[in-house]
Amino acid sequence: MNAADRMRAAASMLCLLMLVLTPLAARAQPADFSGDWQTFWRTGSAVLSLSQEGDRVTGTYAPDDGTVEGTVEGRVLRGTWAQPGASGAFVFALSEDGQVLTGRFGNGEYWNGFREDAEGGSGQWRLGNASPRETLRSLLIAANVATYAGDAGALRQVGNLVSYAGPPTNAGDRATRRTMMFDILDMSTLRIMDVPEAPEAPEEERVRFAVGPAAVAETTDLGFRRDAFGRWRLVLPDQAALAAVRGRFLDAMGHGSMSELDRARANSPRTVMREFIQGANSWDEGGRARALAVMDLSHIPERLHELEGPIYADFLKRILDRIAYVIWQEIPDDPDRSVPFVYFQHPVGDITIARVPAPAPEDGSAPPPERWKIASATLAAAPALLEAMQELPAIPGLEEPQALSPYFRLRETVRAAAPGLVVDRGYLELWQWLGLAAAFAAAVAAVAGIGAALRGLSRLGNGTAGLARLALPAGLLGAAVILSWAVLRLGLTQMGLPLVSTLAGLFVVVSLALLVYRLAGLVGGWFLARAEQTTSYVDEIAASLGTGLAKLLIVFGAIIAAADVVGLPYEGVLTGLGVGGVALAFAARDTVSNLLGGGILMADRPFQRGDLIELDGTLASVEQVGLRSTRLRSLDDTVLNVPNAQLSDRTIANWGKRRRRKVVLGIGLTYDTPRDKLDKFVKRLREVLLDQPRIDREDLYVGLKCFGASSIDIEVMCYLRVFAYGSQVEAQHALILDIVSLAEEVGVEFAFPTRTVQLAGAAEAPRALIAEPRSEEAANA
């Protein structure tokens, strides 16, 4: 080995030794525990602020006025903690990325935490206590963020916002009081602006303010006291007093515990607002589903919910950020509230939370209770509302909300670069018009460019000659993709130009179907050419049949996709399609006849599924119209499968197509009814009929018909504008009740069967005998 080789070997050994020793040296260095940490344990939480010099660490934690000190060994910190009335030992382990603390104290109680984000956390909430109003607002903000958003750092200033009644207490007692007071505040519905800014007399040091639940009359007084530095604090009574108030509130609201109350008010205006805002703030961490779930998107097609929902959420979140910082306790949490809750009123539109009926289950069971959601009218008015208040500054700390949709990400980018483009110009903003024009230009270029490229490739040889047939559909598909991308990014769906969105979707379907159709023809032609080179004619049939079937399926798929894009129900389309092409290829006479009959039925539309029809004297409802036969179910629950060819040749009476239903009533009045009452009853009867909401006022007949065996008969013939038999029963029920009421009002009596028997030779006058009901056998005899 020469000198050069020995030098290279030595250098390699040195590098290997450095690689081995570097992790060991890194482990020998103490980890850095300095900074602010959001920590929590089984019964509380605190912000832990640590300072490290070498291997020595000291710090404090709030709101319990605690201190810590310890020594670092590697990534482990051991030390002691102390606060008024309590102390003990602890141990923390720091994660490899330096962002997570895992530890314990006492006899094994966990004490964990994570490094607080310097740009977020409690630092963004400007809390203060210069007045009772500011104190309560700050306390609710901190408690809400800590409880519902999991930000323990929001509790940093709680110690400056409260004081404790009675003698000094330990940390556990103070934490329990804070928790119980927040329960009381969280059960209440209040208005921060109603809290006094100052006492009525300047020299007074105390202020009281009553709070209580929205749905009951129970209240309690909050006490505020000014400290020696002129700051106002909320005075927390002892545990017994707080427990009594919490118990009174729960009893008044009809619940036995806080957990039971939380379950009951999970469907309330307050929960809707909280779910939306917290969902928007954690959009990419599962909040998307939370926010969309509390928005009533019923005014747009269901297939567009995932596209439209984020855009509406963007508009609404930016509007809320300009109104006020939302404090949950200012929104009612009564799930049984009878009227919608209007959070914000504006000439352009309101922000309203209203009850929305839940969709009926498909199994026919009872529908679930109504859900509180952000009203669809609010979402529809959101674009105009944001435009009207666009220049209003957002609440401090909420100036730069996260964009929830691609449309808003692009819009905010344009707004930052050229604010003058984000102005309304007709139905769209100026930047949207420009983007739409650019998209059309790019689409035209795509048609020309892709077509030219494929036509050029087709000239390279015989194997690529068929590519020329794909030039036009491929170019159209490229243009369709560009326009569809522009529709999504520019917000040109239901929020913008719905017609453009629909046409873009149809453009994609048609161009893709045309491309695949021609590609299937090319592939089928290749197989057919190969089959012609063989001695078996069966291969040619298979290739031809396979190509035809593939093309038929492509056409069927395109029709179904187009129906879905337009928003039409495609069940009827599926009924008329299917395996018709295969059946026709086999040329089975009966099958083809039935298929053609099904086509005639689909073209003429003599009935649809669910209609009640009469066929050869049999009443049956239509369950399914297939390509070969139609399945009917008779009134006695018998299933009938009728070939379509027979149905198309027969006379079908469709009872389900009736625009109205005929009602004929016979009303018998007693013979002793005076003429004036008869006339009055008939006239009033016509008025009663005309007052029926579903009556056909143009085709109605009322009058005396004849002298019956036991009554003067009145005939009523009218038509009800109802379609279903159940609706007819309801309308006829209401009509008969009104007729009974009319008879009582006019003073006439309905007749019943009577018979006058005159006995020969009897001295007494004839008597009217009431006819006894007869059995069915006697009546037949």
C-alpha positions in Angstrom: 0.0 0.0 0.0 1.6 3.3 -1.1 1.3 6.6 0.8 -1.6 7.9 -1.2 -3.6 4.7 -0.4 -2.8 5.0 3.3 -4.0 8.6 3.3 -7.3 7.7 1.7 -7.8 4.9 4.2 -7.1 7.2 7.1 -9.5 9.8 5.8 -12.2 7.2 5.4 -11.7 5.9 8.9 -11.9 9.5 10.2 -15.2 10.2 8.4 -16.7 6.9 9.7 -15.6 7.8 13.3 -17.2 11.3 13.0 -20.4 9.7 11.8 -20.5 7.4 14.8 -19.5 10.0 17.3 -21.7 12.9 16.1 -25.0 11.4 17.4 -23.3 10.6 20.7 -22.1 14.2 21.0 -25.5 15.5 20.2 -27.0 13.3 22.9 -24.4 14.5 25.3 -25.6 18.1 24.8 -28.6 19.0 27.0 -31.9 19.6 25.1 -33.3 23.1 25.0 -36.5 23.4 27.2 -36.7 27.2 26.9 -39.9 28.8 25.7 -43.6 28.8 26.4 -45.5 25.5 26.7 -49.2 24.8 26.7 -49.5 22.1 29.4 -52.3 20.1 30.9 -53.0 17.5 33.5 -56.0 15.5 34.6 -57.8 18.3 36.3 -56.4 21.5 34.8 -54.1 23.3 32.4 -51.5 26.0 32.5 -49.0 27.9 30.4 -45.5 26.9 31.5 -42.7 29.4 30.7 -39.2 28.0 31.0 -35.7 29.6 30.9 -32.6 27.5 30.5 -29.0 28.3 31.2 -26.7 25.3 30.6 -28.4 22.4 32.3 -30.3 24.6 34.8 -34.0 25.4 34.1 -36.3 27.8 36.0 -39.7 29.0 35.1 -43.3 29.8 36.1 -46.7 28.7 35.1 -50.0 30.6 35.1 -52.8 31.0 36.1 -51.8 29.3 39.4 -48.8 31.5 40.2 -46.5 28.4 40.2 -42.8 28.1 39.8 -40.5 25.3 38.6 -36.8 24.6 38.7 -34.8 21.6 37.7 -31.8 20.1 35.9 -31.5 18.7 32.4 -29.8 15.4 31.6 -29.9 14.8 27.9 -33.6 15.2 26.9 -34.9 14.7 30.4 -35.7 17.5 32.9 -36.1 16.6 36.6 -37.1 19.1 39.2 -39.7 20.5 41.6 -42.8 22.6 41.3 -44.4 24.9 43.8 -47.5 27.1 44.1 -49.4 28.6 47.0 -50.5 25.7 49.2 -48.9 22.9 47.2 -45.5 21.6 45.9 -43.9 18.4 44.5 -41.5 16.8 42.1 -41.8 16.4 38.3 -40.0 14.9 35.4 -40.3 15.9 31.7 -39.0 14.2 28.5 -38.6 16.3 25.4 -39.4 14.8 22.0 -36.8 14.5 19.2 -38.3 17.5 17.3 -38.3 19.6 20.5 -42.1 20.4 20.3 -43.7 18.0 22.7 -43.3 17.5 26.5 -44.3 14.2 28.1 -44.1 14.0 31.9 -45.6 13.2 35.3 -45.7 14.7 38.8 -46.7 13.5 42.2 -47.6 9.8 42.4 -47.9 9.4 38.6 -50.3 12.1 37.5 -49.5 13.0 33.9 -48.3 16.5 33.0 -48.0 16.8 29.2 -47.7 19.8 26.8 -46.6 21.2 23.5 -44.6 24.3 22.5 -46.8 27.3 22.1 -46.9 28.8 18.6 -45.4 32.3 18.8 -47.8 33.6 16.2 -50.9 32.0 17.6 -52.2 30.7 20.8 -53.4 33.0 23.5 -51.2 35.8 22.2 -53.7 36.9 19.6 -56.5 37.5 22.1 -56.3 41.0 23.5 -57.6 40.4 27.0 -58.0 43.1 29.6 -60.0 44.1 32.7 -60.2 47.9 32.6 -64.0 47.6 33.2 -66.5 44.9 34.3 -67.6 44.5 30.7 -64.0 44.0 29.5 -63.3 41.6 32.3 -66.3 39.3 31.5 -65.5 39.5 27.8 -61.9 38.6 28.3 -62.8 35.8 30.7 -65.3 34.2 28.3 -62.9 34.5 25.3 -60.1 32.8 27.3 -62.4 30.0 28.7 -64.1 29.4 25.3 -60.8 29.1 23.5 -59.3 26.8 26.2 -62.5 24.6 26.5 -63.7 24.4 22.9 -60.5 25.0 20.9 -58.1 23.2 23.2 -55.8 26.2 23.5 -54.5 26.1 27.0 -52.5 29.2 26.4 -55.7 31.2 26.4 -55.8 30.7 30.2 -52.6 32.7 30.7 -54.4 35.9 32.0 -57.2 34.2 33.8 -55.4 34.9 37.1 -55.7 38.6 36.4 -59.4 38.5 35.7 -60.8 36.7 38.8 -60.5 36.9 42.5 -61.8 34.5 45.2 -64.3 35.2 48.0 -63.4 34.1 51.5 -60.0 33.2 52.9 -57.0 32.2 50.7 -57.4 28.9 49.0 -55.1 26.3 47.4 -54.7 25.7 43.7 -57.1 22.8 43.5 -59.9 24.9 45.1 -59.3 27.8 42.7 -59.3 25.5 39.7 -62.6 23.9 40.8 -64.1 27.4 41.3 -63.0 28.5 37.9 -64.5 25.4 36.3 -67.8 25.7 38.1 -68.1 29.4 37.2 -67.5 28.7 33.6 -70.2 26.0 33.7 -72.6 28.7 35.0 -71.6 31.2 32.3 -71.8 28.5 29.6 -75.3 27.7 30.6 -76.3 31.3 30.3 -77.2 33.5 27.4 -76.1 37.1 27.7 -75.1 40.2 25.9 -71.7 41.6 26.6 -72.9 45.2 25.8 -75.4 44.9 28.7 -72.6 44.5 31.2 -71.9 47.8 33.0 -68.7 49.7 32.0 -68.5 51.2 35.5 -70.5 51.5 38.7 -73.3 54.1 38.9 -71.4 56.0 41.5 -67.7 56.6 40.7 -66.6 55.8 44.2 -68.2 52.4 44.3 -65.8 49.4 44.1 -68.4 46.7 43.2 -70.7 46.0 40.3 -73.3 43.2 39.9 -74.7 41.8 36.7 -77.5 39.1 36.4 -77.0 36.1 34.0 -79.1 33.0 33.3 -80.2 30.5 30.7 -82.2 31.8 27.7 -85.2 29.4 28.0 -85.9 29.8 31.7 -86.4 32.6 34.2 -83.7 31.5 36.6 -80.8 34.0 37.1 -77.8 34.7 39.3 -75.7 37.8 40.0 -72.1 38.0 39.0 -70.0 40.2 41.3 -67.2 42.4 40.0 -64.7 44.1 42.3 -62.1 46.7 41.6 -58.6 45.9 43.0 -56.0 48.2 44.4 -54.6 48.9 40.9 -58.0 50.0 39.5 -58.5 46.7 37.6 -61.8 44.8 37.7 -62.0 41.2 38.6 -64.9 38.7 38.7 -65.4 37.5 42.2 -65.7 33.7 42.5 -67.8 32.5 45.4 -67.0 29.4 47.3 -67.6 25.9 45.9 -70.9 25.4 47.8 -72.4 28.6 46.5 -71.3 27.9 42.9 -72.6 24.3 43.1 -76.0 25.6 44.3 -76.3 28.0 41.4 -75.3 25.4 38.9 -77.8 23.0 40.3 -80.6 25.6 40.1 -79.8 26.2 36.5 -79.8 22.5 35.6 -83.0 21.9 37.4 -84.7 24.9 35.7 -83.5 23.6 32.3 -84.7 20.1 33.1 -81.4 18.3 33.1 -79.6 16.2 35.7 -76.0 16.9 34.8 -73.8 19.0 32.6 -73.1 16.1 30.3 -76.9 15.6 29.8 -77.3 19.3 29.1 -74.4 19.2 26.5 -76.1 16.3 24.7 -79.4 18.2 24.6 -78.0 21.5 23.3 -75.8 19.8 20.7 -78.5 20.8 18.2 -78.9 24.5 18.9 -78.0 27.9 17.3 -74.9 28.3 19.6 -73.5 24.9 18.6 -74.1 25.6 14.9 -72.1 28.8 15.1 -69.4 27.2 17.1 -69.1 24.2 14.8 -68.9 26.5 11.7 -66.3 28.8 13.1 -64.1 26.1 14.6 -64.5 24.0 11.5 -63.4 26.9 9.3 -60.5 27.5 11.6 -59.3 23.9 11.3 -60.5 23.3 7.7 -57.6 21.0 6.7 -57.6 19.1 10.0 -61.1 17.7 9.8 -63.0 21.0 10.1 -64.3 20.9 6.6 -66.9 18.3 7.4 -67.9 20.1 10.6 -68.5 23.4 8.9 -70.3 22.0 5.9 -72.6 19.9 8.1 -74.1 23.0 9.7 -74.8 24.8 6.4 -78.1 24.5 4.7 -77.1 23.9 1.1 -80.5 22.7 0.0 -80.7 25.6 -2.5 -78.1 24.0 -4.7 -77.9 20.5 -6.3 -76.5 17.9 -4.0 -73.8 17.0 -6.5 -72.4 20.5 -6.2 -72.3 20.6 -2.4 -68.6 19.6 -2.2 -67.7 22.3 -4.7 -70.0 25.1 -3.6 -69.9 24.5 0.2 -66.3 25.8 0.6 -67.0 28.9 -1.4 -70.0 29.7 0.7 -68.0 29.0 3.8 -65.3 31.4 2.6 -67.8 34.2 2.1 -69.5 33.6 5.5 -66.3 33.3 7.5 -65.0 36.6 6.1 -68.3 38.3 6.9 -68.3 37.0 10.5 -64.7 38.2 10.9 -65.8 41.7 10.1 -68.8 41.8 12.4 -67.4 40.9 15.9 -65.4 38.3 17.7 -68.0 35.7 18.4 -68.6 34.8 22.0 -70.6 31.6 22.2 -72.6 32.7 25.3 -74.2 35.6 23.3 -75.9 33.0 21.1 -78.9 31.1 22.4 -78.3 27.4 23.2 -82.0 26.5 23.5 -82.7 23.5 21.2 -86.4 24.0 21.4 -86.4 27.7 20.4 -89.5 28.3 18.3 -88.2 31.0 16.0 -85.0 31.4 13.9 -82.0 33.2 15.5 -80.9 36.3 13.6 -77.3 36.9 14.5 -76.7 39.9 12.1 -79.1 42.1 10.2 -78.1 44.1 7.1 -80.0 45.8 4.3 -78.4 43.3 1.8 -79.1 40.2 3.9 -79.2 38.7 7.3 -77.1 36.0 9.0 -79.8 33.6 10.3 -79.7 30.2 12.0 -82.9 28.3 11.4 -84.5 24.9 11.8 -84.1 22.7 8.7 -86.2 19.5 8.2 -84.1 16.4 8.1 -84.5 14.1 5.0 -86.9 11.3 5.5 -85.3 7.9 5.9 -85.5 5.6 2.9 -86.8 2.7 5.1 -90.0 4.7 5.8 -89.3 5.1 9.5 -90.1 8.3 11.4 -88.0 11.3 10.2 -85.3 12.6 12.6 -85.9 15.9 14.4 -85.2 19.1 12.6 -81.6 20.4 12.7 -80.5 23.9 13.4 -78.3 25.1 10.4 -77.1 28.4 8.9 -80.1 29.3 6.6 -79.8 28.8 2.9 -81.1 32.4 2.4 -78.1 33.6 4.4 -75.7 31.6 2.2 -77.3 32.9 -1.0 -77.0 36.5 0.1 -73.4 36.0 1.4 -71.6 37.2 -1.8 -73.5 40.4 -1.9 -73.2 40.9 1.8 -69.4 40.6 1.7 -69.2 43.0 -1.2 -71.2 45.5 0.8 -68.9 45.3 3.8 -65.6 44.5 2.0 -63.9 47.7 3.2 -64.9 47.2 6.8 -61.7 46.1 8.7 -61.7 42.7 10.2 -61.5 42.2 14.0 -57.9 42.4 15.3 -56.4 39.0 15.2 -58.7 37.8 12.3 -57.4 40.0 9.5 -55.9 37.1 7.4 -58.3 34.2 7.4 -57.4 30.9 5.8 -58.8 30.5 2.2 -61.1 27.5 2.3 -61.6 27.0 -1.5 -59.5 27.3 -4.6 -61.7 30.1 -5.8 -60.9 32.3 -2.7 -57.2 31.4 -2.8 -57.1 32.8 -6.3 -59.3 35.7 -5.5 -57.1 36.8 -2.5 -54.0 36.4 -4.6 -55.5 38.7 -7.3 -56.8 41.1 -4.5 -53.3 41.4 -3.1 -51.7 42.0 -6.5 -54.3 44.2 -8.1 -57.2 45.3 -5.8 -58.8 47.2 -8.7 -59.7 43.9 -10.4 -61.8 42.7 -7.4 -64.8 44.9 -8.3 -68.2 43.9 -9.5 -68.7 44.2 -13.2 -72.2 42.8 -14.0 -72.8 39.3 -12.8 -69.1 38.6 -12.0 -66.1 40.5 -10.7 -63.7 42.0 -13.2 -60.9 39.4 -12.6 -63.4 36.6 -13.2 -64.4 38.1 -16.6 -60.7 38.4 -17.5 -60.0 34.8 -16.3 -63.0 33.5 -18.3 -61.8 35.2 -21.5 -58.3 33.8 -20.9 -59.8 30.3 -20.4 -61.7 30.5 -23.7 -58.6 31.7 -25.5 -56.6 28.8 -24.0 -59.4 26.3 -25.0 -59.3 27.5 -28.6 -55.5 27.1 -28.6 -55.8 23.6 -27.1 -58.1 22.5 -29.9 -55.8 23.8 -32.6 -52.6 22.6 -30.9 -53.6 19.1 -29.9 -55.3 18.5 -33.2 -52.2 19.6 -35.2 -50.0 17.4 -33.0 -52.1 14.3 -33.6 -52.4 14.9 -37.3 -48.7 15.3 -37.5 -48.2 12.0 -35.7 -50.6 10.2 -38.1 -48.3 11.0 -41.0 -45.3 9.1 -39.5 -46.4 5.7 -40.7 -49.3 3.2 -41.3 -49.4 2.3 -37.6 -50.3 5.8 -36.6 -52.6 6.7 -39.4 -55.7 6.3 -37.2 -54.5 9.1 -34.8 -55.9 11.7 -37.3 -59.4 10.5 -36.3 -58.7 11.4 -32.7 -57.4 14.9 -33.4 -60.8 16.7 -33.1 -62.2 14.9 -30.0 -58.8 15.0 -28.2 -58.6 18.8 -28.9 -62.1 19.3 -27.6 -61.4 17.3 -24.5 -58.3 19.4 -23.8 -60.4 22.5 -24.2 -63.1 21.1 -22.0 -60.6 20.3 -19.2 -59.3 23.9 -19.4 -62.8 25.4 -19.2 -63.8 23.0 -16.3 -60.6 24.0 -14.4 -61.4 27.7 -15.0 -65.0 27.2 -13.8 -63.8 25.7 -10.5 -61.0 28.3 -9.9 -63.0 31.3 -11.0 -66.1 30.3 -8.9 -68.3 30.0 -12.0 -70.6 27.3 -10.5 -73.9 28.1 -8.7 -72.1 31.1 -7.1 -71.2 32.6 -10.5 -72.7 31.6 -13.8 -74.5 28.2 -13.3 -75.1 28.0 -17.1 -71.4 28.2 -17.8 -70.8 25.5 -15.2 -73.4 23.2 -16.7 -72.2 23.7 -20.2 -68.6 23.1 -19.2 -69.6 19.8 -17.6 -71.6 18.8 -20.6 -68.6 19.8 -22.8 -66.3 17.4 -20.8 -68.8 14.5 -21.0 -69.5 14.9 -24.8 -65.8 15.4 -25.8 -64.7 12.5 -23.6 -67.4 10.3 -25.0 -66.5 11.2 -28.5 -62.9 10.5 -27.9 -63.5 7.1 -26.3 -66.1 6.3 -29.0 -63.6 6.9 -31.8 -60.9 5.1 -29.9 -63.2 2.1 -29.5 -63.8 2.2 -33.2 -60.0 2.2 -33.9 -59.4 -0.7 -31.4 -62.4 -2.6 -32.8 -61.2 -2.1 -36.4 -57.8 -3.4 -35.4 -59.4 -6.6 -33.9 -61.7 -6.9 -36.9 -58.7 -6.7 -39.2 -56.9 -9.4 -37.3 -60.1 -11.5 -37.3 -60.4 -11.3 -41.0 -57.0 -12.9 -41.3 -58.2 -16.1 -39.6 -60.3 -18.9 -41.0 -63.0 -18.7 -38.3 -65.9 -16.4 -39.0 -66.8 -16.5 -35.3 -63.9 -14.1 -34.6 -65.3 -11.5 -36.9 -68.7 -11.7 -35.2 -67.1 -11.4 -31.8 -65.1 -8.4 -32.8 -68.1 -6.7 -34.5 -70.4 -7.5 -31.6 -67.8 -6.4 -29.0 -67.2 -3.1 -30.8 -70.9 -2.5 -31.1 -71.5 -3.3 -27.5 -68.6 -1.1 -26.4 -69.9 1.8 -28.5 -73.4 1.3 -27.1 -72.1 1.3 -23.5 -70.1 4.5 -24.2 -73.3 6.2 -25.5 -75.3 4.9 -22.6 -72.6 6.1 -20.2 -72.5 9.5 -21.8 -76.3 9.9 -21.6 -76.2 9.0 -17.9 -73.3 11.3 -17.2 -75.0 14.2 -19.1 -78.2 13.7 -17.1 -76.2 13.8 -13.9 -74.4 17.0 -15.0 -77.7 18.7 -15.9 -79.2 17.5 -12.6 -81.9 15.4 -14.1 -82.9 12.1 -12.4 -81.3 9.4 -14.5 -83.3 6.4 -13.1 -85.6 6.7 -16.1 -82.6 6.8 -18.4 -81.2 3.6 -16.8 -84.6 2.0 -17.3 -84.7 2.6 -21.0 -81.1 1.5 -21.5 -79.4 -1.7 -20.4 -78.7 -4.6 -22.6 -80.9 -3.6 -25.5 -78.0 -3.6 -27.9 -77.0 -7.1 -27.0 -80.6 -8.4 -27.3 -81.0 -6.7 -30.7 -77.6 -8.3 -31.9 -79.0 -11.7 -31.1 -82.1 -10.9 -33.1 -84.5 -12.9 -30.8 -87.9 -12.1 -32.2 -89.8 -12.0 -28.9 -87.0 -10.3 -27.0 -86.6 -7.6 -29.7 -90.3 -7.1 -29.8 -90.4 -6.6 -26.1 -87.4 -4.2 -26.3 -89.1 -2.2 -29.0 -92.2 -2.2 -26.9 -90.1 -0.9 -24.0 -88.8 1.8 -26.3 -92.3 2.8 -27.3 -93.3 3.0 -23.7 -90.3 5.1 -22.9 -91.0 7.4 -25.8 -94.8 7.8 -25.2 -94.4 7.8 -21.4 -97.9 6.5 -20.7 -97.0 5.9 -17.1 -94.1 6.1 -14.7 -92.9 4.2 -11.7 -95.4 4.5 -8.8 -98.4 5.3 -11.1 -101.6 3.3 -10.5 -102.8 2.0 -13.9 -105.7 -0.1 -15.1 -104.9 -3.0 -17.5 -107.6 -5.4 -18.7 -109.8 -4.5 -15.7 -106.9 -5.0 -13.2 -105.7 -2.1 -11.1 -101.9 -2.3 -10.3 -99.1 0.1 -9.5 -96.0 0.3 -11.7 -92.9 -0.9 -9.8 -90.3 -1.2 -12.5 -90.1 -0.7 -16.3 -87.5 -2.9 -17.7 -86.2 -3.4 -21.2 -88.1 -6.7 -21.7 -91.0 -6.4 -19.3 -92.7 -4.2 -16.8 -93.3 -5.3 -13.2 -96.7 -4.4 -11.7 -98.1 -5.0 -8.3 -101.9 -5.4 -8.0 -104.0 -4.1 -5.2 -104.0 -7.6 -3.6 -100.2 -7.5 -3.6 -99.7 -9.8 -6.5 -96.7 -9.2 -8.7 -97.4 -9.1 -12.4 -94.6 -9.2 -15.1 -96.1 -8.0 -18.3 -94.1 -8.1 -21.6 -93.5 -4.6 -23.0 -94.9 -5.6 -26.3 -98.3 -6.4 -24.8 -98.3 -3.2 -22.8 -97.6 -1.1 -25.9 -100.5 -2.7 -27.8 -103.1 -2.3 -25.1 -105.3 0.5 -23.8 -103.9 1.7 -20.4 -105.9 3.8 -18.1 -103.4 5.8 -15.9 -105.1 6.8 -12.7 -101.9 8.4 -11.5 -102.0 11.0 -14.3 -105.3 12.5 -13.2 -105.0 16.2 -12.6 -107.9 16.1 -10.2 -110.2 13.6 -8.4 -114.0 13.5 -8.6 -116.1 13.6 -5.4 -119.8 12.8 -5.5 -121.7 13.2 -2.2 -125.3 12.5 -1.4 -126.8 14.4 1.5 -130.2 13.5 2.9 -132.2 16.0 5.0 -135.4 15.2 6.9 -138.7 15.8 5.3 -139.8 18.2 8.0 -137.0 20.7 7.0 -138.6 24.0 6.0 -138.1 25.4 2.5 -136.2 28.4 3.7 -133.7 26.3 5.6 -133.3 24.0 2.6 -132.6 26.9 0.4 -130.2 28.4 2.9 -128.4 25.1 3.5 -127.8 24.6 -0.3 -126.5 28.2 -0.8 -124.2 27.9 2.2 -123.1 24.5 1.1 -121.8 26.0 -2.1 -119.9 28.6 -0.1 -118.4 25.9 2.1 -117.3 24.0 -1.1 -115.7 27.2 -2.6 -113.8 27.8 0.7 -112.0 24.4 0.4 -108.4 25.1 -0.5 -108.1 22.2 -3.0 -111.5 22.5 -4.7 -111.8 23.1 -8.4 -113.9 26.3 -8.4 -114.7 26.1 -12.1 -116.4 22.7 -12.0 -118.7 22.4 -9.1 -122.4 21.4 -8.8 -124.8 21.6 -5.8 -128.5 21.2 -5.7 -131.6 19.3 -4.7 -131.7 16.0 -6.5 -134.9 14.1 -5.6 -137.3 12.9 -2.9 -135.7 9.9 -1.4 -137.4 7.1 0.5 -136.6 8.7 3.8 -135.1 12.1 3.0 -134.9 15.1 0.6 -131.7 14.3 -1.3 -129.1 16.9 -2.2 -126.4 16.0 -4.7 -122.8 17.5 -4.5 -120.4 16.9 -7.4 -117.0 18.5 -7.4 -113.4 17.9 -8.2 -110.4 18.1 -5.9 -107.1 19.2 -7.2 -105.1 16.4 -5.6 -103.0 13.6 -7.1 -102.5 11.0 -4.5 -105.3 9.0 -3.0 -104.2 9.8 0.6 -104.5 13.5 -0.2 -108.0 13.0 -1.5 -109.0 11.3 1.7 -107.6 14.2 3.7 -109.4 16.8 1.6 -112.7 14.9 1.6 -112.4 14.4 5.4 -112.1 18.1 5.9 -115.0 18.8 3.5 -117.4 16.4 5.3 -116.5 17.9 8.7 -117.3 21.4 7.3 -120.7 20.1 6.0 -121.5 18.7 9.5 -120.7 22.0 11.0 -122.8 23.8 8.4 -125.8 21.6 9.3 -125.5 22.5 13.0 -125.2 26.2 12.1 -128.2 26.3 9.8 -130.3 24.0 12.1 -131.1 21.2 9.8 -130.9 17.5 10.5 -129.6 14.6 8.4 -132.2 11.9 7.6 -131.9 8.3 8.4 -134.0 5.4 7.1 -137.5 5.4 8.5 -140.7 3.5 7.7 -144.3 4.5 8.4 -146.6 1.6 9.2 -150.4 2.1 9.2 -152.4 -0.6 10.9 -155.9 -1.3 9.5 -158.7 -0.7 12.0 -156.4 0.9 14.6 -157.8 3.9 16.3 -154.5 5.6 17.0 -152.6 7.6 14.5 -149.8 6.0 12.3 -146.4 6.0 13.9 -143.0 6.3 12.3 -140.9 3.3 13.1 -137.1 3.4 13.0 -135.8 0.8 10.6 -133.6 -1.6 12.5 -130.2 -2.4 10.9 -130.4 -5.7 9.0 -127.7 -8.3 8.7 -126.0 -8.9 5.4 -127.8 -12.2 5.0 -131.2 -10.6 5.6 -130.5 -7.8 3.1 -129.5 -10.3 0.5 -132.7 -12.3 1.1 
